[in-house]
Amino acid sequence: MSLPPPPPPPPPPLVLQPPLVLPEFLDHVLAHVSAPTTLVACSTREAFLHDLVACVADAQDTTGQQQQQQQLLVPTLHLISTSRSVRLVFTPTLHHLRAYLSTFPANAALPATSEPPTLAVLNPIALHRPLPDFSAQGLSRTFAAAVDAAARSHMRLVVAECPVSPSSAQVADGGVGESVWDEQVPLLSGTLRGFGGEEKGWTGRTVMIRRVLERWCVFSTGRNTALI
């Protein structure tokens, strides 16, 4: 008796650019989900909900963004149906995130015609920012764990950074924005910031976050890129 064909390999890990606001990212996930999705939010549940409400409240009436964000508040049949396929996990610290990724369970083999499930990691850069592991070394360790978790579970990895609403939290020094992926970080963990007038400077050699992630991931070409 012949064995069933293995599931097709998932697409390469994807980094979304430019950064999306939180409701926009969630809307993309729910709009494109066609298989089970695990969304790992690098924050507490309370902070996640607070930022989501703040982003919706700060939407401008003159843009289509508000209408899109308000769709999350309407319990349509499509929203209820697709949300059941999304598992939301909160990892408030870097230790929680790495521990979760290292023990992430592999899924059972999927039919050859099925779309691969998705492992989405939200705001991992922001989780690293205040720590000594905000470096090429620290980011490499985290993203290697994420790629490995997705690969052994036959899932597609999606990485996104969502800026925090100004009314919900003060953006940290060098905060998330259009250039988050081009921000410079030191090569080694624990590197001290430089002295003098350059508050964001580092001592020693640095590298762009984009270069670190390009070892494993591809970057999307625009906001309309499908997540799945």
C-alpha positions, 0 to 999 in steps of 0.5 A: 500500500502506497503512502499518502503524498507529503504536504507541499512545502509552505511558502518561505517566511514572510516579513510584512512591510511597511508596518501595519496598524494593529486593526489593519493587520488583524483584518488581513489575517481574517480576510486571508485565512484559509487554514488554522492560524496561530497568532503569537502576540508579543505582549500581555493580553491587556496591552494587546486589547488596549492598543487595539481599542486605541488604534480604532479610536484614533482612526481618522474619519476622512480615511478608509482606514476607519471603516476597515478597522470598524469591521472588526467590531461587527460580528459578521458570519465571515468574521465569526467563522474565520476567527474560530480558525485563529489561535491567539497566544500572548508572550509578554517577555522574550523568555516566554516567546523563545520558550513557546517557540522551542516547544511549539508542537508539530501539526499532523500531516495535511492533505496535499491540496490543503493550504499550509497553516500559518504561524504569525509573530506580532511585534517581536522587534518591539519585544527585543528593544528594551533588552540587551538582546536587541542585537543581531545575535539576539534577533538571530536566536529568536528568528531561528527558533521561529523559523524552526518552529514553523518548519517542523510544524509545516506552517508558514511563518509571517512576521509583522510589526504594528506601531502603537497608537500614540494615545495608548503608549509612548513610542520608545526611542527609535520606535516602530515606524516605516524604517523599523526594518532598516534600524541599526542594531549591534552585532553582539548582545549586551553592547552599550550605546555610544556616548555624546550627542547620538542617543541612538548610536552604538559602540562597535559595529552594527547591522540593519535588522533587515539584513539579519532577517533576510537570512531566513525571510523574504520581505513583502512588496506592499500592504496588499500582499496576502498573508496566506 
